[in-house]
Amino acid sequence: MEKNLELIKKKLKYIDKTYWTVLIFLIVFAVIELFSASSTLAFKADNFFVPVWHNLRFILIGVAFCFVAQIFPSSLARKAGFVLYWLAVVCLYLMLIPNSPFVSSANDAERWFKIFGIGFQPSELAKLGLIIVVADRLSCAHTEEELVRAFYKTLGLAALVIFPVLLSNLSTAVLMAGVVLLMWFLARVPFKYLGTTVGIAVAVLVMGYFIVEFGYVRAGRKLTGPFKRAITWVGRVDDFIADKGNGESDVPVITDDNYQRSHATLAVARGGASPLGVLPGNSVERNFLPLAFADYIFSIIVEETGLFGAIVLIALYLIILFRACYTSSKYADYGAMLMVMGLALMLTTQAFISMAVAVGMGPVTGQPLPMVSWGGTSVLVTSLYFAILMCVSREQNEMQAQIEQSRADSYDDVPNFQLD
């Protein structure tokens, strides 16, 4: 028992303080802003602390898991990734069954898998599992021929899980595809394969857009079947293009279609009047934004903390990416390096997409701000991201210390030759 405790203490000496600092600051942002942004949830619950406590429970569970998981070998995470991947695949395809009892919808989107009264989003598990599986398969390739085979294998694995995600959440599917593409690039997959894949994907999306736009939206026809949400996606793109085409000279009119986006823009404009915003607790737009606590929480952060808060939050997500680059550049395990970069790219890309939408720089996507937005599944899965990043970084720090100690010992063993 004492030997195990000593081993744990030794491993805790090498924990990554940078990741822990970022995680703590993100939690501080989450707690403070959820008190403001979740006013509508607090009104429904008739209790000011209920929405915050809901998320705080998941945050505490996630922090506890990070603390414990960081001392375990990263190889366990790679094995668990396959379990998460296939679990997500099973759940996603069960949800495609007509009148499936496992589907739970919210905000006109059927993204929640519900069993035994517990609901979660399989797409969140799919993102994490896919990154780990792709990293593992690519790391097994040692020659160009093996790399090409690994590319086709990972392409199939990605398509298998992205397709069901696409039917209910286009932005998440595109995000997953983009991160896999970047992992192929890091693994040095030949450009002809990357270019062909991107070209086909873009052509399919553009063709799908025009088919839905002219065949259904402008014709006033309803779209049924598995692609029924395509009308929603096209409508969001049309609204975004229309807003940008209107220019600043037109008087903005708030309608049902642009309600959330308009109030998010007002929140950003109100916060931009001062470098520190209107200060936490003084948001006005939180009372008008139905999803201020989720997809649009960044607009409330800008309103209450101004440019200063926005810069700090952006810097936190960039630190995750830079730290992952630093760790992977020194790590001997190629598979762990790809996994770390994939996880960091997923976190930062999702964060920037969420922030871009909140400030009106992109069409509505429904992407939460990692570790900050309200939502149990998102918080727990983001905690898993941090746990794996911390685990790999701790191994790197421990390995580096052993190398330095070995060098020091080798110098001490040099014979002391003296001339007569």
VONU-116463 format. One record per residue (C-alpha): y, z, x; chain; residue in one letter; residue number from 0. Coordinates in Angstrom, 3 decimals, padded with zeros to 6 digits. Each point is the difference from the previous one (the first is absolute). Example, Ala and Ser with C-alpha at 12.3 -4.5 7.8 and 13.67 -1.06 7.14 Angstrom:
BEGIN
ATOM        yy        zz        xx  chaine  residu  num
ATOM  -004.500   007.800   012.300       A       a    0
ATOM   003.440  -000.660   001.370       A       s    1
//
This chain:
BEGIN
ATOM        yy        zz        xx  chaine  residu  num
ATOM   000.000   000.000   000.000       A       m    0
ATOM   002.432   000.953   002.769       A       e    1
ATOM  -000.894  -003.188   001.853       A       k    2
ATOM   000.864  -002.080  -003.078       A       n    3
ATOM   003.307   001.807  -000.438       A       l    4
ATOM   000.875  -000.640   003.630       A       e    5
ATOM  -000.834  -003.675  -000.451       A       l    6
ATOM   002.220  -000.215  -003.090       A       i    7
ATOM   002.862   001.748   001.803       A       k    8
ATOM  -000.383  -002.423   002.887       A       k    9
ATOM   000.191  -003.000  -002.316       A       k   10
ATOM   003.027   001.406  -001.842       A       l   11
ATOM   001.853   000.031   003.329       A       k   12
ATOM   000.062  -003.797  -000.122       A       y   13
ATOM   001.154  -000.554  -003.575       A       i   14
ATOM   002.668  -002.647  -000.504       A       d   15
ATOM   003.251   001.841  -000.663       A       k   16
ATOM   001.842  -003.237  -000.771       A       t   17
ATOM  -002.180  -000.842  -003.003       A       y   18
ATOM   000.220   003.591  -001.229       A       w   19
ATOM   003.795  -000.061   000.258       A       t   20
ATOM   000.183  -003.243  -001.991       A       v   21
ATOM  -002.417   001.334  -002.623       A       l   22
ATOM   001.983   003.246  -000.438       A       i   23
ATOM   003.302  -001.877  -000.386       A       f   24
ATOM  -001.529  -002.355  -002.572       A       l   25
ATOM  -001.281   003.012  -001.942       A       i   26
ATOM   003.486   001.548   000.087       A       v   27
ATOM   001.435  -003.244  -001.407       A       f   28
ATOM  -002.721  -000.062  -002.660       A       a   29
ATOM   000.514   003.569  -001.194       A       v   30
ATOM   003.799  -000.145  -000.056       A       i   31
ATOM   000.242  -003.375  -001.684       A       e   32
ATOM  -002.787   000.612  -002.502       A       l   33
ATOM   002.003   002.954  -001.320       A       f   34
ATOM   002.751  -002.500  -000.810       A       s   35
ATOM  -001.894  -003.170  -000.821       A       a   36
ATOM  -002.641   001.557  -002.280       A       s   37
ATOM   002.450   001.282  -002.603       A       s   38
ATOM  -001.587  -002.147  -002.722       A       t   39
ATOM  -003.441   001.448   000.788       A       l   40
ATOM   001.445   003.504   000.053       A       a   41
ATOM   001.576  -000.597  -003.417       A       f   42
ATOM  -003.330  -001.132  -001.452       A       k   43
ATOM  -001.826   002.982   001.499       A       a   44
ATOM   002.809   002.387  -001.019       A       d   45
ATOM  -000.247   001.476   003.496       A       n   46
ATOM   002.141  -000.926   002.989       A       f   47
ATOM  -002.693   000.798   002.599       A       f   48
ATOM  -003.035  -001.685  -001.609       A       v   49
ATOM   000.554  -003.549   001.415       A       p   50
ATOM   000.773   001.275   003.496       A       v   51
ATOM  -002.933   002.414  -000.034       A       w   52
ATOM  -002.272  -002.858  -001.105       A       h   53
ATOM   000.825  -001.957   003.146       A       n   54
ATOM   000.315   003.044   002.235       A       l   55
ATOM  -003.642   000.884  -000.678       A       r   56
ATOM  -001.124  -003.391   001.259       A       f   57
ATOM   002.367   000.261   002.970       A       i   58
ATOM  -001.441   003.377   001.011       A       l   59
ATOM  -003.544  -001.335  -000.319       A       i   60
ATOM   000.974  -002.996   002.128       A       g   61
ATOM   001.622   002.168   002.701       A       v   62
ATOM  -003.064   002.249   000.132       A       a   63
ATOM  -002.236  -003.030   000.349       A       f   64
ATOM   002.176  -001.411   002.805       A       c   65
ATOM  -000.182   003.296   001.883       A       f   66
ATOM  -003.798   000.139  -000.208       A       v   67
ATOM  -000.758  -003.709   000.401       A       a   68
ATOM   002.054  -000.455   003.169       A       q   69
ATOM  -002.546   001.947   002.075       A       i   70
ATOM  -002.935  -002.214  -001.022       A       f   71
ATOM  -000.928  -003.208   001.865       A       p   72
ATOM   001.594  -003.185  -001.314       A       s   73
ATOM  -003.457  -001.587  -000.245       A       s   74
ATOM  -000.558   002.039  -003.168       A       l   75
ATOM   003.052  -001.606  -001.580       A       a   76
ATOM  -001.365  -003.429   000.798       A       r   77
ATOM  -003.300   000.843  -001.698       A       k   78
ATOM   001.787   001.510  -002.996       A       a   79
ATOM   002.099  -003.172  -000.282       A       g   80
ATOM  -003.060  -002.016  -001.005       A       f   81
ATOM  -000.786   002.552  -002.722       A       v   82
ATOM   003.563  -000.203  -001.323       A       l   83
ATOM  -000.067  -003.795   000.102       A       y   84
ATOM  -003.194  -000.395  -002.032       A       w   85
ATOM   000.990   002.804  -002.378       A       l   86
ATOM   003.256  -001.864  -000.672       A       a   87
ATOM  -001.870  -003.285  -000.511       A       v   88
ATOM  -002.354   001.574  -002.553       A       v   89
ATOM   002.859   001.663  -001.897       A       c   90
ATOM   002.173  -003.124  -000.003       A       l   91
ATOM  -002.746  -002.249  -001.366       A       y   92
ATOM  -001.058   002.578  -002.595       A       l   93
ATOM   003.575  -000.161  -001.262       A       m   94
ATOM  -000.326  -003.764  -000.535       A       l   95
ATOM  -002.696   000.468  -002.648       A       i   96
ATOM   001.496  -000.790  -003.445       A       p   97
ATOM   000.861   003.222  -001.868       A       n   98
ATOM  -001.101   001.995   003.026       A       s   99
ATOM  -000.105   003.760  -000.722       A       p  100
ATOM   001.156   000.675   003.558       A       f  101
ATOM   003.424  -001.625  -000.397       A       v  102
ATOM   003.096   002.092  -000.607       A       s  103
ATOM   003.354  -001.764  -000.397       A       s  104
ATOM   003.574   001.114   000.559       A       a  105
ATOM   003.259  -001.958  -000.182       A       n  106
ATOM  -001.926  -003.029  -001.345       A       d  107
ATOM  -002.134  -000.121   003.166       A       a  108
ATOM  -003.738   000.668   000.112       A       e  109
ATOM  -000.214   001.385   003.544       A       r  110
ATOM  -001.622   003.397  -000.513       A       w  111
ATOM  -003.736   000.670   000.165       A       f  112
ATOM  -000.894   002.973  -002.161       A       k  113
ATOM  -003.281   001.913   000.067       A       i  114
ATOM  -000.769   003.547  -001.158       A       f  115
ATOM   003.667   000.421  -000.893       A       g  116
ATOM   001.163  -000.761   003.548       A       i  117
ATOM   002.162  -003.059   000.596       A       g  118
ATOM   000.856  -001.737   003.268       A       f  119
ATOM   001.065  -003.422   001.233       A       q  120
ATOM  -002.868  -001.811   001.760       A       p  121
ATOM   002.535  -002.340   001.593       A       s  122
ATOM   001.248   002.889   002.160       A       e  123
ATOM  -003.534   000.635   001.265       A       l  124
ATOM  -000.445  -003.753   000.470       A       a  125
ATOM   003.034  -000.237   002.296       A       k  126
ATOM  -001.277   002.736   002.300       A       l  127
ATOM  -003.627  -001.117  -000.053       A       g  128
ATOM   000.863  -003.644   000.652       A       l  129
ATOM   002.064   000.825   003.094       A       i  130
ATOM  -002.795   002.076   001.532       A       i  131
ATOM  -002.717  -002.545  -000.793       A       v  132
ATOM   002.023  -002.951   001.332       A       v  133
ATOM   000.858   001.908   003.194       A       a  134
ATOM  -003.652   000.866   000.541       A       d  135
ATOM  -001.256  -003.567  -000.524       A       r  136
ATOM   002.674  -001.547   002.233       A       l  137
ATOM  -000.639   002.508   002.787       A       s  138
ATOM  -003.646  -001.109   000.196       A       c  139
ATOM   001.036  -003.480   001.165       A       a  140
ATOM  -000.044  -000.469   003.780       A       h  141
ATOM   000.141  -003.780   000.285       A       t  142
ATOM   002.052  -002.664  -001.778       A       e  143
ATOM  -003.060  -001.138  -001.917       A       e  144
ATOM  -000.709   003.552  -001.168       A       e  145
ATOM   003.679   000.392  -000.923       A       l  146
ATOM  -000.150  -003.053  -002.262       A       v  147
ATOM  -003.099   001.388  -001.718       A       r  148
ATOM   001.749   003.359  -000.373       A       a  149
ATOM   002.988  -001.797  -001.527       A       f  150
ATOM  -002.153  -001.593  -002.698       A       y  151
ATOM  -001.785   003.311  -000.675       A       k  152
ATOM   003.259   001.899  -000.376       A       t  153
ATOM   001.430  -002.828  -002.098       A       l  154
ATOM  -002.908   000.425  -002.411       A       g  155
ATOM   000.314   003.786  -000.027       A       l  156
ATOM   003.745  -000.281  -000.642       A       a  157
ATOM  -000.435  -002.555  -002.796       A       a  158
ATOM  -002.694   002.128  -001.657       A       l  159
ATOM   002.336   002.957  -000.440       A       v  160
ATOM   003.371  -001.774  -000.283       A       i  161
ATOM  -001.049  -002.198  -002.941       A       f  162
ATOM  -000.502   002.850  -002.541       A       p  163
ATOM   003.144   001.719   001.301       A       v  164
ATOM   001.932  -003.245  -000.511       A       l  165
ATOM  -000.823  -000.082  -003.716       A       l  166
ATOM   001.872   003.237  -000.677       A       s  167
ATOM   002.361   000.418   002.957       A       n  168
ATOM   001.258  -003.119   001.773       A       l  169
ATOM   002.295   001.843   002.419       A       s  170
ATOM  -002.816   002.231   001.267       A       t  171
ATOM  -002.275  -003.012   000.447       A       a  172
ATOM   002.684  -001.846   001.998       A       v  173
ATOM   000.656   003.148   002.054       A       l  174
ATOM  -003.694   000.352   000.853       A       m  175
ATOM  -000.266  -003.682   000.920       A       a  176
ATOM   003.102   000.239   002.192       A       g  177
ATOM  -001.301   002.986   001.961       A       v  178
ATOM  -003.394  -001.656   000.524       A       v  179
ATOM   001.839  -003.088   001.264       A       l  180
ATOM   001.893   002.142   002.524       A       l  181
ATOM  -003.268   001.608   001.115       A       m  182
ATOM  -001.478  -003.471   000.580       A       w  183
ATOM   003.075  -000.809   002.065       A       f  184
ATOM  -000.441   003.187   002.077       A       l  185
ATOM  -003.673  -000.866   000.495       A       a  186
ATOM   001.101  -003.431   001.300       A       r  187
ATOM  -001.718  -002.083  -002.635       A       v  188
ATOM   000.864  -003.666   000.778       A       p  189
ATOM   003.203  -001.157  -001.703       A       f  190
ATOM  -001.691  -002.942  -001.711       A       k  191
ATOM  -002.052   002.428  -002.105       A       y  192
ATOM   003.020   002.189  -000.767       A       l  193
ATOM   002.172  -002.977  -000.908       A       g  194
ATOM  -002.642  -001.555  -002.239       A       t  195
ATOM  -000.584   003.284  -001.837       A       t  196
ATOM   003.721   000.642  -000.524       A       v  197
ATOM   000.588  -003.589  -001.107       A       g  198
ATOM  -002.752   000.107  -002.617       A       i  199
ATOM   001.129   003.419  -001.299       A       a  200
ATOM   003.648  -001.081  -000.316       A       v  201
ATOM  -000.988  -003.259  -001.699       A       a  202
ATOM  -002.129   001.872  -002.559       A       v  203
ATOM   002.798   002.486  -000.754       A       l  204
ATOM   002.648  -002.718  -000.358       A       v  205
ATOM  -002.240  -002.135  -002.184       A       m  206
ATOM  -000.874   003.032  -002.128       A       g  207
ATOM   003.682   000.832  -000.395       A       y  208
ATOM   000.906  -003.472  -001.295       A       f  209
ATOM  -003.014  -000.138  -002.316       A       i  210
ATOM   000.930   003.309  -001.621       A       v  211
ATOM   003.746  -000.730   000.031       A       e  212
ATOM  -000.137  -003.405  -001.683       A       f  213
ATOM  -003.292   000.304  -001.853       A       g  214
ATOM   000.540   003.422  -001.564       A       y  215
ATOM   003.364   001.712   000.634       A       v  216
ATOM   002.296  -002.917  -000.856       A       r  217
ATOM  -002.398  -001.279  -002.661       A       a  218
ATOM   000.026   003.434  -001.675       A       g  219
ATOM  -003.784   000.266   000.148       A       r  220
ATOM  -001.964   003.193   000.645       A       k  221
ATOM  -002.453   000.208   002.863       A       l  222
ATOM  -003.278   001.804  -000.628       A       t  223
ATOM  -003.011   000.781   002.128       A       g  224
ATOM  -000.199   001.523   003.482       A       p  225
ATOM   003.292  -001.589   001.108       A       f  226
ATOM   002.028   001.251  -002.969       A       k  227
ATOM   002.380   001.943   002.273       A       r  228
ATOM   001.038  -003.240   001.691       A       a  229
ATOM   002.755  -000.370  -002.605       A       i  230
ATOM   001.375   003.390   001.078       A       t  231
ATOM  -000.040  -001.021   003.676       A       w  232
ATOM   001.744  -003.309  -000.690       A       v  233
ATOM   002.532   001.735  -002.246       A       g  234
ATOM   000.914   002.438   002.777       A       r  235
ATOM   000.506  -002.823   002.470       A       v  236
ATOM   002.108  -001.908  -002.538       A       d  237
ATOM   002.155   003.069  -000.683       A       d  238
ATOM   000.539   000.575   003.717       A       f  239
ATOM   000.977  -003.648   000.583       A       i  240
ATOM   002.290   000.036  -003.033       A       a  241
ATOM   001.765   003.161   001.218       A       d  242
ATOM   000.569  -001.485   003.439       A       k  243
ATOM   001.193  -003.263  -001.516       A       g  244
ATOM   002.587   001.668  -002.216       A       n  245
ATOM   002.127   001.078   002.955       A       g  246
ATOM   002.370   002.944   000.179       A       e  247
ATOM   002.652  -001.649  -002.141       A       s  248
ATOM  -002.002   000.292  -003.224       A       d  249
ATOM   000.208   003.199  -002.020       A       v  250
ATOM  -003.395   001.703   000.235       A       p  251
ATOM  -001.744   000.527  -003.324       A       v  252
ATOM  -002.789   002.584  -000.256       A       i  253
ATOM  -002.890  -001.270  -002.090       A       t  254
ATOM  -003.560   001.119  -000.642       A       d  255
ATOM  -001.191  -002.374   002.713       A       d  256
ATOM   002.277   001.277   002.768       A       n  257
ATOM   000.457   003.589  -001.222       A       y  258
ATOM  -001.708   001.799   002.890       A       q  259
ATOM   001.300  -002.347   002.659       A       r  260
ATOM   003.561   000.284  -001.280       A       s  261
ATOM   000.014   003.800  -000.042       A       h  262
ATOM  -001.612   000.064   003.436       A       a  263
ATOM   002.856  -002.183   001.262       A       t  264
ATOM   002.517   002.358  -001.602       A       l  265
ATOM  -001.669   002.964   001.725       A       a  266
ATOM   000.232  -001.727   003.381       A       v  267
ATOM   003.637  -000.952  -000.595       A       a  268
ATOM   000.866   003.558  -001.037       A       r  269
ATOM  -001.655   001.457   003.106       A       g  270
ATOM   001.619  -002.586   002.250       A       g  271
ATOM   003.457   001.302  -000.825       A       a  272
ATOM  -000.547   002.838   002.503       A       s  273
ATOM  -002.047   000.177   003.225       A       p  274
ATOM  -001.762   003.077  -001.415       A       l  275
ATOM  -000.235  -001.229  -003.593       A       g  276
ATOM   000.642   002.298  -002.937       A       v  277
ATOM  -002.281   002.676   001.562       A       l  278
ATOM  -003.437   001.070  -001.319       A       p  279
ATOM  -000.102   001.087  -003.624       A       g  280
ATOM   003.033  -002.035  -001.077       A       n  281
ATOM  -001.680  -003.276  -000.918       A       s  282
ATOM   001.101  -001.627  -003.249       A       v  283
ATOM  -002.249  -003.067  -000.019       A       e  284
ATOM  -003.154   002.146   000.022       A       r  285
ATOM   000.652   000.484  -003.716       A       n  286
ATOM  -000.138  -003.751  -000.621       A       f  287
ATOM  -002.764  -001.149   002.350       A       l  288
ATOM  -003.372   000.507  -001.748       A       p  289
ATOM  -001.879  -000.232   003.324       A       l  290
ATOM   002.612   001.646   002.210       A       a  291
ATOM  -002.679   002.355   001.329       A       f  292
ATOM  -002.413  -002.822   000.945       A       a  293
ATOM   000.890  -003.610   000.809       A       d  294
ATOM   003.775   000.561   000.125       A       y  295
ATOM   000.204   003.348   001.761       A       i  296
ATOM   001.726  -001.598   003.003       A       f  297
ATOM   002.982  -000.947  -002.184       A       s  298
ATOM   000.352   003.671  -000.990       A       i  299
ATOM  -000.291   001.005   003.670       A       i  300
ATOM   002.839  -002.388   000.872       A       v  301
ATOM   002.069   001.268  -002.915       A       e  302
ATOM  -000.382   003.634   001.047       A       e  303
ATOM  -000.059  -000.275   003.811       A       t  304
ATOM   001.912  -003.232   000.588       A       g  305
ATOM  -000.319  -002.151   003.083       A       l  306
ATOM  -000.984   003.001   002.123       A       f  307
ATOM  -003.085   000.790  -002.074       A       g  308
ATOM  -000.996  -003.665  -000.179       A       a  309
ATOM   000.203  -000.408   003.784       A       i  310
ATOM  -002.002   003.184   000.618       A       v  311
ATOM  -002.742  -001.093  -002.399       A       l  312
ATOM  -000.179  -003.515   001.482       A       i  313
ATOM  -000.169   001.529   003.489       A       a  314
ATOM  -002.938   002.215  -001.020       A       l  315
ATOM  -002.094  -002.984  -001.071       A       y  316
ATOM   000.979  -001.946   003.113       A       l  317
ATOM  -001.097   002.950   002.158       A       i  318
ATOM  -003.464  -000.260  -001.576       A       i  319
ATOM  -000.238  -003.632   001.090       A       l  320
ATOM   001.435   000.593   003.483       A       f  321
ATOM  -002.274   002.989   000.559       A       r  322
ATOM  -003.016  -002.048  -001.060       A       a  323
ATOM   000.999  -002.741   002.461       A       c  324
ATOM   000.305   002.559   002.793       A       y  325
ATOM  -003.338   001.644  -000.807       A       t  326
ATOM  -001.931  -003.246  -000.364       A       s  327
ATOM   001.454  -001.421   003.230       A       s  328
ATOM  -001.624   002.827   001.975       A       k  329
ATOM  -003.248   000.340  -001.956       A       y  330
ATOM  -003.215  -001.363   001.505       A       a  331
ATOM  -001.776  -000.410  -003.358       A       d  332
ATOM   000.935  -003.469  -001.285       A       y  333
ATOM  -001.264   000.727  -003.523       A       g  334
ATOM   002.071   003.187  -000.237       A       a  335
ATOM   003.052  -001.900   001.241       A       m  336
ATOM  -000.328  -002.625  -002.742       A       l  337
ATOM  -000.590   002.695  -002.601       A       m  338
ATOM   003.084   001.959   001.049       A       v  339
ATOM   002.219  -003.078  -000.021       A       m  340
ATOM  -001.348  -001.074  -003.401       A       g  341
ATOM   000.673   003.422  -001.518       A       l  342
ATOM   003.510   000.187   001.467       A       a  343
ATOM   000.822  -003.531  -001.149       A       l  344
ATOM  -001.213   000.772  -003.523       A       m  345
ATOM   002.115   003.173  -000.224       A       l  346
ATOM   003.193  -001.493   001.394       A       t  347
ATOM  -000.280  -003.327  -001.823       A       t  348
ATOM  -000.602   001.723  -003.333       A       q  349
ATOM   002.935   002.333   000.665       A       a  350
ATOM   002.394  -002.847   000.787       A       f  351
ATOM  -001.126  -002.000  -003.036       A       i  352
ATOM   000.594   003.043  -002.221       A       s  353
ATOM   003.438   000.586   001.524       A       m  354
ATOM   000.953  -003.693  -000.218       A       a  355
ATOM  -000.841  -000.082  -003.717       A       v  356
ATOM   001.972   003.202  -000.640       A       a  357
ATOM   003.172  -001.468   001.516       A       v  358
ATOM  -000.382  -003.364  -001.727       A       g  359
ATOM  -001.232  -002.037   002.972       A       m  360
ATOM  -003.247  -001.080  -001.663       A       g  361
ATOM  -001.667  -000.441  -003.383       A       p  362
ATOM  -001.588   003.018  -001.677       A       v  363
ATOM  -003.371   000.764   001.610       A       t  364
ATOM  -001.035   003.501  -001.035       A       g  365
ATOM  -000.677   001.155   003.572       A       q  366
ATOM   000.469   003.777   000.476       A       p  367
ATOM   001.797   001.442   003.012       A       l  368
ATOM  -002.816   001.489   002.137       A       p  369
ATOM  -000.159   003.820  -000.126       A       m  370
ATOM   003.297   000.182  -001.904       A       v  371
ATOM  -000.586  -001.612  -003.397       A       s  372
ATOM  -001.650   001.956  -002.799       A       w  373
ATOM  -003.741  -000.650  -000.362       A       g  374
ATOM  -003.210   001.801   000.915       A       g  375
ATOM  -002.111  -002.919   001.253       A       t  376
ATOM   002.815  -001.395   002.124       A       s  377
ATOM   000.726   003.374   001.644       A       v  378
ATOM  -003.650   000.745   000.784       A       l  379
ATOM  -000.709  -003.458   001.407       A       v  380
ATOM   003.195   000.091   002.085       A       t  381
ATOM  -001.207   003.345   001.358       A       s  382
ATOM  -003.220  -001.747   001.041       A       l  383
ATOM   002.092  -002.555   001.897       A       y  384
ATOM   001.772   002.790   001.876       A       f  385
ATOM  -003.279   001.846   000.629       A       a  386
ATOM  -001.547  -003.047   001.691       A       i  387
ATOM   003.150  -000.743   002.001       A       l  388
ATOM   000.122   003.626   001.162       A       m  389
ATOM  -003.701  -000.027   000.857       A       c  390
ATOM   000.225  -003.076   002.217       A       v  391
ATOM   003.190   001.233   001.651       A       s  392
ATOM  -001.567   003.397   000.709       A       r  393
ATOM  -002.964  -001.723   001.644       A       e  394
ATOM   002.391  -002.061   002.109       A       q  395
ATOM   001.952   003.081   001.106       A       n  396
ATOM  -003.213   001.835   000.839       A       e  397
ATOM  -001.355  -002.984   001.930       A       m  398
ATOM   003.254  -000.345   001.923       A       q  399
ATOM  -000.076   003.692   000.947       A       a  400
ATOM  -003.577  -000.344   001.240       A       q  401
ATOM   000.931  -003.013   002.138       A       i  402
ATOM   002.936   001.855   001.531       A       e  403
ATOM  -002.155   003.052   000.662       A       q  404
ATOM  -002.666  -002.171   001.591       A       s  405
ATOM   002.589  -001.540   002.308       A       r  406
ATOM   001.323   003.424   000.949       A       a  407
ATOM  -003.516   001.246   000.752       A       d  408
ATOM  -000.741  -003.064   002.122       A       s  409
ATOM   003.066   000.704   002.136       A       y  410
ATOM  -001.154   003.579   000.522       A       d  411
ATOM  -003.403  -001.215   001.187       A       d  412
ATOM   001.474  -002.128   002.843       A       v  413
ATOM  -001.199   001.442   003.330       A       p  414
ATOM   002.675   001.540   002.168       A       n  415
ATOM  -000.336  -001.933   003.282       A       f  416
ATOM   001.811   001.447   003.002       A       q  417
ATOM   000.439  -001.609   003.399       A       l  418
ATOM  -000.616   002.005   003.151       A       d  419
//
